[in-house]
Amino acid sequence: MKTENKKNWLEWVVLFISGILVLFTLGFLVYEMIFEEQTSPDIVVTYGRMENKSGYTALPVKATNNGAETAENLRIEIIAGSAKTEEKANLDFDYLPGKSSATGWVTFKYNQNPKTIQVHVLGYSIP
């Protein structure tokens, strides 16, 4: 006994749309590979408002990689306060792809003046 497997119109439409999506994605990736300038990581660090928690103060920190290459083992140092009340905190991101960002939090024992916060990148590696 032979059974014929004829495709109905819905199967053809899904096949056609899937094929177009795959071709578009492949074309986009090839275009990006050829024409995208491969710039080294350009890390920009910003921070938000300090939030009082129970027994400590938390500060949100956002690292943005404006370059096209990936940064690994990104280490950021945050210094808050001055003289007697100075506190330091480090924030590490394992992986920060190009053209993306990541957010983390650092904590301080004392409520610090937002005007005294200093943030800078200590270093990163390129895979």
DAHUDA-V104202 format. One record per pair of residues at least 6 apart in sequence whose C-alpha atoms are under 7 Angstrom apart, sorted by the first residue. I is the first residue (numbers start at 1). J is the second residue. Records with the same first field share a line. If there is no record, write none. Layout:
I->J ; J
This chain:
38->68 ; 69
39->67 ; 68 ; 69
40->67 ; 68 ; 69
41->65 ; 66 ; 67 ; 68 ; 69 ; 70 ; 71 ; 98
42->65 ; 66 ; 67
43->63 ; 64 ; 65 ; 66
44->63 ; 64 ; 65
45->62 ; 63 ; 64
46->61 ; 62 ; 63
47->60 ; 61 ; 62
48->59 ; 60 ; 61
49->59
50->57 ; 58 ; 59
51->57 ; 58 ; 59
52->58
56->107 ; 108 ; 109 ; 110
57->107 ; 108 ; 109 ; 110 ; 111
58->105 ; 106 ; 107 ; 108
59->105 ; 106 ; 107
60->103 ; 104 ; 105 ; 106
61->103 ; 104 ; 105
62->101 ; 102 ; 103 ; 104
63->101 ; 102 ; 103
64->100 ; 101 ; 102
65->96 ; 97 ; 98 ; 99 ; 100 ; 101
66->98 ; 99
67->98 ; 99
68->98 ; 99
69->97 ; 98
70->96 ; 97 ; 98 ; 126
71->95 ; 96 ; 97 ; 124 ; 125 ; 126
72->94 ; 95 ; 96 ; 124 ; 125 ; 126 ; 127
73->92 ; 93 ; 94 ; 95 ; 124 ; 125
74->92 ; 93 ; 94 ; 123 ; 124
75->90 ; 91 ; 92 ; 93 ; 121 ; 122 ; 123 ; 124
76->90 ; 91 ; 92 ; 120 ; 121 ; 122
77->89 ; 90 ; 91 ; 119 ; 120 ; 121 ; 122
78->88 ; 89 ; 90 ; 117 ; 118 ; 119 ; 120
79->86 ; 87 ; 88 ; 89 ; 117 ; 118 ; 119
80->86 ; 87 ; 88 ; 112 ; 116 ; 117 ; 118
81->87 ; 112 ; 113 ; 116 ; 117
82->116
87->108
89->106
91->106
